[in-house]
């Protein structure tokens, strides 16, 4: 992971030493505390400053950013897990170093675009080609990594995170709709866009492009469509099961009986096995692509001799853990690829109960939230299935006073430019959870993990929200299930702008990398090419029919009680949110 920052100004006499920029760089330093570097270039009447803040995650040695060679400057925030038809990088090589080498080899702009089409993994990047006087920037086509663009006092900022003191209309998240290109003239610039997919697929894409135009005050020209092969929606004939075959009356059956009966259907079990195979590979990549050192031991490695042998058997992988089906499947799969001598940290967060009446006595603060109880229950299942593993359930407790201070001092900047009540509650829950400071068996504990696995995307892929059940109900007499199809497609389209970039900023503030196994190219391709009635079946009770395919995968992996737990939103399961607030309203704390 990396904090990347690019500042472009038309006035070379005004370097970016403003308080606003310095505050932003403090936020960036938390994302990348291991190495920092700056580099400045001049292009016509523009001055560009590039800054990199590195959290070392791949390769045998840390790589400083920005990477500079001749007229090329490169900043990269992310992970390369595979590279299509290209010669793969060696495990000992930094992904940034490998990708920069490939970019320099590109003979022209089309070959650069062909290269980026092949890259699989979460990333955002900024690349300046001094020969052609062009600056490229983008988020990957799934929008998993943060990147903001801002216009302030006639200057342009492209950065992983920014301070909200820039102002409400100064910044926006770079839409993950393609690779943007700033083409510098003598006194101005033009912007081109090569899209990841056909912009006509969704009005949401066109609205996002228009927002960038309004922010920068210029038109964007559409120049080409890069669409990677895995993004294509096809008629998946290789998967021939359907939950529509479940016509029996299940009202008198227990959840165990229902899942047992359904999992014994050959075609359905084959579909589950294929999904488990894809998820297994995704988790394996995200677990293994990191140095075998924890937060503390890696400091010793970086500060000393780079060839020094540092032995570390501390936990390196943590999982944000509510006890639900999404994160529990991730935990089971992670267990397969982490040495049994190492602990795995499961991190659960709870908040102090809201006290409404001034006369109400506080007494002992009770942190026994729904997610806390579920996490303990599911821990017992994990211990039974993986008896050789030591699982550390870290119970993170936050008071309302701590929440108020954190919102004012850190979380409001990290959520920026998002500012809804929902952003506040989810951002706060993730920030305290990612701190990984709590208690294990009532003993104070702070996790040294540098990677946190999260279950983002599972609800959007498998129909886990109440609105999906409502959409299904509206389509119950239609064979096309059009309403549910549309709702799932819309949720997937909005996922990058509603969740992923914000969550990356929030979690990265604790110098850890968030990785989302469900939001992975092959997994997304497989699930999105399934029909709605192959992902969920809301005629079955809540807690079974929603995310039915995923629940069946967990069932086939040996899980039981967790397979029929009802979906519970993080903001309510952790008790951070006030149910009386409207999630779409502007948050006073983030205003």
ABEGO torsion letter per residue (X at the ends): XBBBBBBBBABAABBBABAAAAAAAAAAAAABAABBBBBBBBBEABBBBBBBBBBBABEABBBBOBBBBEABBBBBBEBBABAEABBBBBAABBAAAAAAAAAAABABAAAAAAAAAABBEBBBBBBBBAAAGBBBBBBBAAGABBBBBBBBGGBBBBBABBBAAAEAAABBBBBBAEBBBBBBBAABBBBBBBBABBAAABAAAAAAAAAAAAAAGBBBBBAEBABBAAABBBBBAABABBAAABABBAAABBAAAAAAAAAABAAAAAAAAAAAAAAAAAAAAAAABBBABBAAAAAAAAABBAABBBBBABBABBBBBAGBAAAAAAAAAAAAABBAABBBBBBBBBBBBBBABAABBAEBBBABBAAAAAAAAAAAAAAAABAABBBBBBBBBBBAAAAAAAAAAAAAAAAOABABAAAAAAAAAAAAAAAGBBBBGGBBBBBABABBBBABGAAAAAGABAAAAAAAAAAAABAAGAAAAAAAAAAAAAAAAAAAAAAAAAAAAAGBBBBBAABBAAAAAAAAABBAAAABBAABBBGAABGAAAAAAAAAAGBBAAAABBBBBAAAAAGABBAABBAABBBAAAX
